[in-house]
Amino acid sequence: MNIELNEVRQRLRPYAKQKLWNKAFCIGAHKTGTSTLKAVMSILGFDCAPQQEIEISTTYQVQKGNYRELFNKVSLYDFFQDSPFAQGSTYVALDAYYPNSKFIFTYRDPEQWFNSLIKFHQEILNKKVLGKSEIENFGYLREDYTLKNTEYYYISEVDEKNDLEVNYNWELLYNKDHYIEVYKHRRDEIIKYFQRRPKDLLIIDITREKDINKITNFLEMPEFINFTFPRINSTESKNESNNIKILDPKLIEILTKKRLFN
């Protein structure tokens, strides 16, 4: 039984367009299943933002406290993931500007997250040993993007002995304990922020889920819309697959009537 995902998307799109909430933001860190979640949201029929376009046009502005372009971009789509949504406290500004929105915190074990991050960076930088020069010379999106992003989120320190100035400590680059502490600190800040709003935040470890049931329930979609996760952009495996398995008989019946199965 073969499934044309684009046709499944078109069949599910009317359900997505009936949503009672505003926007949906994935605020989990990179390497926590964010690309897989985007694939799920696309199959479900939601309009997913072009990640790299938003990243290059808004991330540095957000670091400077300017959200105007980000808000302009967000107004055009239903779902968003990765930078600048995956880092810092951008979710607070989005929550204020787009009330009645849904926030999905993709999460995985901190040790697994760090190992996946390191492996991914080693692959894209084509280096086994990662240091300052690799970050300075890596031209992802633009010449200084990776450098500024690393400085802002991972190696900046407040110097208590020097008028509380912010300095960049390159000894912290890819320091496992430090990175995990940054990861866990942001996790705790997110959970505490939404602690009285359980309907607005979904915490999910996609690596431990067998199907998308938690996501569709959180998005208030019909219970019969359920299928397995498409596994994509996996650092651990080169055998990536967009295949899904429909799990609910009612959904199979609906799709069969529409001749989406061969």
BELJO-V524032 format. One record per backbone hydrogen bond with DSSP energy under -1.0 kcal/mol. CO is the residue of the C=O (numbers start at 0). NH is the residue of the N-H. If there is no record, write none. Layout:
# BELJO-V524032
co: {CO & CO}
nh: {NH & NH}
This chain:
# BELJO-V524032
co: {3 & 4 & 5 & 6 & 7 & 8 & 11 & 12 & 15 & 22 & 23 & 24 & 32 & 33 & 34 & 35 & 36 & 37 & 38 & 39 & 40 & 41 & 46 & 46 & 49 & 50 & 51 & 52 & 53 & 54 & 57 & 58 & 60 & 61 & 66 & 67 & 68 & 69 & 70 & 72 & 73 & 77 & 78 & 79 & 81 & 86 & 88 & 89 & 90 & 91 & 92 & 93 & 99 & 101 & 102 & 103 & 104 & 108 & 109 & 110 & 111 & 112 & 113 & 114 & 115 & 116 & 117 & 118 & 119 & 120 & 121 & 130 & 131 & 132 & 139 & 141 & 143 & 144 & 145 & 146 & 147 & 148 & 149 & 149 & 154 & 156 & 158 & 158 & 161 & 164 & 166 & 168 & 169 & 171 & 174 & 175 & 176 & 177 & 178 & 179 & 180 & 181 & 182 & 183 & 184 & 185 & 186 & 187 & 188 & 189 & 191 & 193 & 196 & 199 & 201 & 203 & 204 & 205 & 211 & 212 & 213 & 214 & 215 & 216 & 221 & 223 & 225 & 226 & 230 & 237 & 244 & 247 & 248 & 249 & 250 & 251 & 252 & 253 & 254 & 255}
nh: {7 & 8 & 9 & 10 & 11 & 12 & 15 & 16 & 18 & 101 & 79 & 103 & 36 & 37 & 38 & 39 & 40 & 41 & 42 & 43 & 45 & 44 & 77 & 78 & 53 & 54 & 55 & 56 & 57 & 58 & 61 & 62 & 65 & 64 & 70 & 71 & 72 & 73 & 74 & 75 & 76 & 23 & 48 & 25 & 84 & 89 & 91 & 93 & 94 & 95 & 96 & 97 & 21 & 24 & 201 & 26 & 203 & 112 & 113 & 114 & 115 & 116 & 117 & 118 & 119 & 120 & 121 & 122 & 123 & 124 & 126 & 134 & 135 & 136 & 141 & 144 & 147 & 148 & 149 & 150 & 151 & 152 & 153 & 154 & 168 & 166 & 161 & 163 & 164 & 158 & 156 & 171 & 172 & 174 & 178 & 179 & 180 & 181 & 182 & 183 & 184 & 185 & 186 & 187 & 188 & 189 & 190 & 191 & 192 & 193 & 194 & 196 & 199 & 102 & 104 & 106 & 207 & 208 & 215 & 216 & 217 & 218 & 220 & 219 & 224 & 225 & 246 & 211 & 240 & 239 & 227 & 251 & 252 & 253 & 254 & 255 & 256 & 257 & 259 & 258}
